[in-house]
Amino acid sequence: MTTDAPLSILVIPGALRAGSMNRALAHAAVGLAPPGTTLTVHELHDVPLYDGDVEAAGVPASVTALREAIAAADGLFFCTPEYNSSVPGVLKNAIDWASRPPAPPLTGKPTAFAGASPGGFGTIRSQTHLRQVLQFTGADVMAKPELYFSRASALFGDDGELRDQEAIGRLEAHLAAFAEWVRGRRT
């Protein structure tokens, strides 16, 4: 595969709430895809809580779809909120399912993230924990740049769309850096 072949990035929002800033951030990312890159959002609404008994009885179709989408993507981009100073349960649960054998699709997968928060820390703690969890799974996590949106409520319009031009520029630059980084890992 050549380094200039089109990229496919799977965007996973770490929130389920319809009005979530991080779901809005994930959907905004799709419209800011760098040239030669396609971003697709994969929602986690149907992924059940991880349960070894459920797994032994047969992996649920929603989990199979998640694993296949991760495996098919050239990279993963998470948009994560921060719940109780850490990764939201829904996102950690999806990672737990995706890390299971056989052939866990997170292994070696180029990964980056961003996050928006109404608070002052802008998801820095959540992203720190997410980095730790993903590195343990064997994912290839981009170290820099990082992208945090603090006091992010003001960045979105009443319709939930990302409206702040500076934030749009920062997200666009972050996605371009990630795409370049993913291309650099192709062999």
N, C-alpha and C positions, 0 to 999 in steps of 0.2 A: 504494500500500500504506500502510495506516495504522500509526502507531507502536505501537498496542496489539494488532495482529494477532499470533497465535502465532509464536514464534521456533523455528527448527530449528538446533541447534548440533551440528556434527560434532566428535566427540572422537577425537583420534588419539594413541594411546600410542606413544612413541618407543622401545619395547623389545619384543622378541619373546618373551623368556623367560617361561614360565608363572608363575613366582613373582616376577616383577618388581614392585617397589613402585609403579612408574609405571603399569603396566597396572592394578594394583589401584586406584590413584588415579583413573585414567580411568573405571573401572567404578563407583567410589564416586561420582564426579561425576554419573553418570546418576541415581542415587537422590536427589541433592541439587539437582536442577534447580529453578530459581526458577519461581514460578507463571507459566503461559502460555508455558513454554519446554520443548522436548523436546530431550534430549541423546541422541545415538546414537554408540556406539563403532564406529570403523572400524579394524580390525586391518590390519597391513602384511605379514603372513606370505607372501602370494603375489605381492608386487610384486618383479619381477626387478631386478637391477642395471641401471641406465641404460646403454644401449648404442645409439649412433646407428644401427648396422647393424640392430639389432632393431627400432628405431623405423621405419626406412625400409622394412623388410619388412612392417610392420603392428603397430600398437600392441597389446600384450598385453591380453587381456580384463580382467585384474586392474588394470591401469593405467587402462583406460577406466572401470572401476567406481569407482576412486578419484577420477578427474577429475570424473565425473558426480556423485558424492557431495559433493565440494567445491563444485561449481557450484550444486547444489540447496540447500546449507545457507546460512542467514543469517549464520553465523559459524563459525570454527574454534577449537577449544580443544585445544592440544597438552599432553600430559603427558610431559615429557622427563627421562630420566636424564642423567647427565654421564659421558661416556667420554673419558678422557685430556684432561680440561679443555675438552671441546667437545661438539658435537652428535653423537649416535650416528649411525653410518653409515646405518642403516636409515631413520632419519627424514630425513636429508639427501638420501638417494636418492629417497625419496617426493616430497620438495619439488622435486628436479631434474626428475622426471617431470611433476609438476603445473605446472611453470613453462614447459613447452614449448608452442610454437604448434601449431596455431592456437587462438586464444581461451584463453589460460592462465587456469584458474579461480581462481588465487590473486590475480590483479589486482583490487585494490580490496576484497578480502574482509576483513571485520573478524576480527581474530585476537588471541588471548591465550594464555597458557600458565602452567603450574605445573610444579613438579618436586620429587621426593623423592630424598634421597640419604642413605646411611649415614654419609657424611663431614660435616665441619663447614661446608662452603660451601653446601650445599643446592641445588646445580645453578645457582648464580649465573653461572658462566662459560658453561655450556651455554646458558642462557637469553640471555645477552648475545650469543653467536654466533648463536643462533636468530633473535633480533631483527634482527641485521644481515642474515642471509640472507633472511628474509621481507620486510624492507623493500626489498631489492634486487629481489625478484620483483614488487613493487608492492602487496603485501598491506598492509592498513591495520592496523597493530599498536598495540594499546592500550598506552599508556605506563605508566599507574598504575591500580590498584595492581599490585604484583608479589607473587608467592607462591612462597616457597622453604621446603621442609621439610628442615632439617638433622637429622642423627642420627635419621633417620626410621624405622629398624627398630623402634623402641619404639612407634611409632604404629599398627602393624598387629598384629592377632591372629595366632595360629598358623594360622588358616584363610586368611590373606592379606587379610582384611577390615580396612578403616580403622576403628579402634576408639576412638582418642583423641578425646575430645569437643571439646577446644580445636582440634585439627586439623580436625575435621569443621566446626566453626563458621567457621574461617578459610576453608576451601574453599567452604563455602556462601556466605559474604560475597563472596568473589572471583567466584564464578559470578553472583551477583546484580549485582555491579558491571559485569561483562562484559555481561550481558543488557541492563542499562540503557544501557550505552555503545553496544551494537549497535542498540537501538531508536532511540537519538538520531541514528543515521546513516541511518535510513530516510527516504525521500522520498515 
